[in-house]
Amino acid sequence: MTPPDQRILITGAAGGLGQLIRPRLRRDGRRLRLLDVVAPAPAEPGEPVELITASVTDAEAMAEACAGVDAIIHLGGHSRETAWADAMQVNIDGTHTLLEAARQAGVTRVILASSNHAVGFREIAEAADGPLPADSSPRPDTYYGVSKAAIEALGSLYHSRFGIDVIAIRIGSCFETPLPLGPRGLITWLSPDDGARLFEACLAYPSPGYRLIWGVSDNTRRICSLAEAEALGYKSLDNAERFADQLLAGDGADALKFPYLGGAAFCEAPLGAPNPM
């Protein structure tokens, strides 16, 4: 059961993933504190939320945002490839600012949104003998992927040094459907409903310590292990395969032959150049 008056800070709440999980994380007795550099959408009638417009790089604002919260879901930062300076400032330094504010505020649970792009140069063939473990060593495909590997390391550090429970989720691709992702979505899709189930499991599991898990649905063609997430209580109920006919039409099957998990849009594009997905 949800503890009474539970307050959860969600950074990056105005972003794509933040907007998808916001309504799905509403619970009696829970208040969401929503923060983004872009103002989050106004509260709906009766929606128990607190809205903050601020950057995760602002130490004073993050100290205020972390005060009195029970847990943090950190989605804030660039979600695609960007210039090195931006990846450093927002994703890496911003995460450090958040974790330091959480430590000083006494927050005991932080969930970090990492990415499959932290291991984007893992070859799909590596999963021939079984799914890729969630703790597969980093093989980033972009500066963005490097920044996500760095936040995983920061999460580990803040657990080991300060005892904060930190769960880093290597999220595949969370959209309403996998159709915007193309054929690669058959491998990496995380449905919004499964995303909410995963976050709920991460919030509820007692004393996880530091965990590194995959964030994908139980897709027929997934190559990422769900064992680590399931150990926390996650149960996927969705599967991208029901979109297979649409995604594999035309030359879609050929697109699945790309050898790396990160996909061509990340693995082949110039470093620092924006990519579509």
WONOR-V587696 format. One line per field, one symbol per residue. phi: phi as a letter, one per 20 degrees, with the letter a starting at -180 (. if undefined). psi: psi as a letter, one per 30 degrees, with the letter a starting at -180 (. if undefined). burial: + if it has 24 or more other C-alpha atoms within 12 Angstrom, else -. A space follows every 50 residues. Layout:
# WONOR-V587696
phi: ???
psi: ???
burial: ???
This chain:
# WONOR-V587696
phi: .ffflfdcedemfefgfgffegfedfbgnddeddcafegfggffgneecc dcdaefeefffffffefmeebcdedfpfdbfbfgfffffefeffffffff ffffemfdccddeebfffcfeffgffefdqffffegfgbfdbfgffffff ffffffffffecmffcdddeffbdcgcegfemgfffedfdfgffgfffff fffefflfmdcccedceefgdfddfdgffffeofcfdcbfffdggffdfm egffffegfdgfnffdfdfgfnegcfb
psi: kkkkhkkkkjlgffleeeeefeffgkkkgkkkjkklfkklklklkgjilk kkjlkffjeeeeeeefkglflkjjfklkglklleeeeeeeeeeeeeeeee eeeffgkfkkkkjalfffhfgkkeffgegllklfgklkilfleeeeeeee feeeeeefeeefgkjkjkjikcjjlelgeffaffffefkjleeeeeeeee eeefkkifbkkklkillikegkgkkfeeefffgkjkglkfffgeeefglb geeefffkfkeflefefflkkfkklf.
burial: -----++++++++++++++++++-+++--++++++++--+-------+++ ++++++++--++++++++++++++++++++++++-+++++++++++++++ ++++--++++++++++++++++++------++++++-+++++++++++++ ++++++-++----++++++++++++++++-++++++++++++++++++++ +++++--++++++++++++-++++++++++-+-+++-++++-++--++-- -----+-+-++++++++----+--+-+
